[in-house]
Amino acid sequence: MSKRNSSLLLVLSLLFGAILSVLASSQTVANANQATAEVTAATSEPTIATLEPTTTTPEPTTVTVEATTEIVQATTTATSAVTEVTKPAETKTVNPPVSIWAGQYRVKASVPYLWVRFDASTTAGIFTTIYPGTVVNAVAAPSGTGLVWDGIQWWGRIQLPTTGITGFVEYGSVEPVGTATTPTFTPIPSSNAAEWQPTNIVHVKLTVPYAWLRSVPSSFGAVLYQTSAGANLSIQDKAQSDGTQWWWPVRDITSSVVGWVEQNSLELIGGVATATPTPIVTGTPSGAAANWQPTNIVRVKLTIPFVWLRSVPSSFGTVLYQESTGILLTIQDKAQSDGTQWWWPVRDTVSNVVGWVEQNSLDLVTGSGVITPTAIGPQPTATIVSWNVSTKVRVRLSIPYSWLRSNANSYASVNFTAPAGTVLEVLGGPQTDTTQWWWLVKISGTNSSGWVEQNSLELAP
């Protein structure tokens, strides 16, 4: 029951009590008058007795006034209670941490990783993950401000310079570029650092299946490279501690990747670092090299799950990077043969990693002109639109976002997320998964590419 209803009941109860009190007082006065009349009749003239009762009648008025006062007081209390209930709650004003959200920010070193989200909320979907030291651009939101308060913390809208992706990150996890990080005391681990020197050769212990070369001397550092048991590494500088264990800056002798490895996974084998060149078998493969030229765009074939970018044109070359189905690559130079097949030097258009990929895993992305649809199984009932290579389309405004996938089907992995209205450039397609048509596109002004279903796209204005 509300406070207002309770107060109304109280008023009615007091009013009813006052009425009963008045009635009781009137009955008492009547009885007293009767008794007085009887006494007066016995001792005085009748005319005098009839006037006596009039002197006692004002008494009930006092009772009525008192009851009325109580009713007024109760009404005042009820009104006060209703006022308390209907009084609006005070709104707390939270000032933004900075007056202008602009410039460049970086992910704090103390943050192991950071999610870029669709919206300013911890329940919003995740675009991608970035790591300590990643530099981002502070940009304004469509509402005009780049900082958003969700009732708990501030969020900043950012853009990734390499891909053009925009999203929101927690303000407390980034800092302006150029901000000096206050040094913190790092405790020394219980064991001592080994007496290794730069140019010493160590290798991954044979009792360890593999070791990760990390971006910083910490178990939270991003993984740059994975080495196997027995892999030789060259010490680059002095060890550093994360307070738990010692880490060494090393260079992988085969791939030349430099990173940090924990001391407990290494052992000294002595000597000076010398890289042994990987022999390249020469000869002519059975097939001919494709007529591709530098700057041509190729892609990983849609019929294979992934390819490796290798350090040399050979299946024995060190793996530098892994590419998913449909990823675009730029030809860098002429093909070379390992005596079995042709290899092409290519550059990943997103990560800029350069390496060798076998020709049999690549397709040339066609040039300008109308693209012939590629039939894969039964055809969907939807009509194919007439889009050409370089046609500008956009994600429909009626949907919140669309995913750029690694392959032309709804089960393929997601390469990137494009919010509603994102302008895209057609690179290839269409292809069908037997249910709907898919187009190979890239986010305009970037090298971020993938497959998007036709129903999520429309011509850009």
C-alpha positions, 0 to 999 in steps of 0.5 A: 500500500502506498504512503498516500493511501495510508495517509488518507485512511488515517484522516478518515479514521481520525474524522470518524473518531471525532464524530463518535466523540461529539455524539458521546459528549452530546449524550452526556450533556443531555443526561446532565440536563435531565438530572438538573431539570428534575432537581430544579423541579423539586426546589425551584420554579419551573420557568427557572429550571428550563433555562439552566441547561443552556449554560452547559451546551457550549462544551461539545464545541470544544471537543469538535474544535479539538477533533478538527485540529487533529484532522487538519494535522493529519491532512498536513502529515499526509500531504507531506508524505505524498510530497516526499514520494513524488519529489524527483531524484536528484541527477548527479552531474559527472564531468568528462575527464578531458575537455576535448577528445582529440589526438592520439591515444595508446593502450596503457602498458598496464593493460594486458589487452583491450576490446574495441566495442560497437557501443559505449557499454561492457555488454556491447559486441566486440569489433577487435582486440588491441594490445599494450602500446597500440596507438589509436585516433580519438574521433567524435561520435555521430552525436558530436562528442567522442566521450560517453558516460554509461553511468559507471565509467567514461568511454572514448570513440577511437579509430584504428589507423591501420584498418579504419575500424571505429569503436569504443574503448574504456577511457581508463585503459588508454593514455595520450601519446606523449604521456610519461608513464610513472615508473614503478618499482619491480621486485626482483625474482627469487632466482638470479639472472643467468650470466649470459652476454649479448651474442651468446647462443641459447636454445629452447630447452628440449623438455619444453615443447615450444616457447613464445617470443613476446613483445615485452618482458611479461607473460601478458606481452603479445606473442610475436613468434613461436619457436620449437624445442631446440630452436637456436636464439641469440641474446640481444641485451641484458635480462629484465625481471617482471617480479616473478621471473627473468626475461631475455631479449633474443633473436630467432636465428632462422626468422630473425624475429626479436622478442622476449623469452623467459629464462626458465625455458632457455639454456646456454649452448655457447658460440656467436650467433650465425644464421645458416642459410636455407638452401633453395632447390632450383629447377623447373616445376611441371607447370608454368608460372602465372603471368602476374606482375608486381602490384597485381592483387591476388587472394588466397583461394576460397577452396583452402582454409589458409596459407603460410607466408614463408621466409624463402620460396620453399616448403621448408621456409620459416612461417612468418604469418598465416593468411585466411581464405580470401585474404588479399595479397600484393605481388612484390616481384617475379616468381621463383621455383623450388624445383617442384612448384612456383612461389610468389613474393607477396605482401599482406595488404593489412599487416604489411608482412612480406613472404612467399606463398605457393602459386597453387594457393592463389587466385588473381583478383580480376580487373575492371569490368563486369564480373561473371558470377561463380556458380557453386552448387544450386543458385539462390532465388534472389536476383544478382545485382550488376556491380563491377570491380571498384563499385562503391556500396555501403552497409544498409542503414536499416541494419546495425552492422555487417561482418566481412567474412573470410569466405562466401558463407555465413559460417566463415570466420569474421575478418572485420565488422562494418557498422551501418553506412560504412562505405565499401569497395567491390573487389570481386564476386558474386559467389553463392553459398546456395542460399544467398549471394556474397560479394568480396569487398574492402572498407573504402580507404583501407585494405580491410577486406572480406565477403558480405552478403548481398542483402546487407548492401546497397549502392553508396550515394 
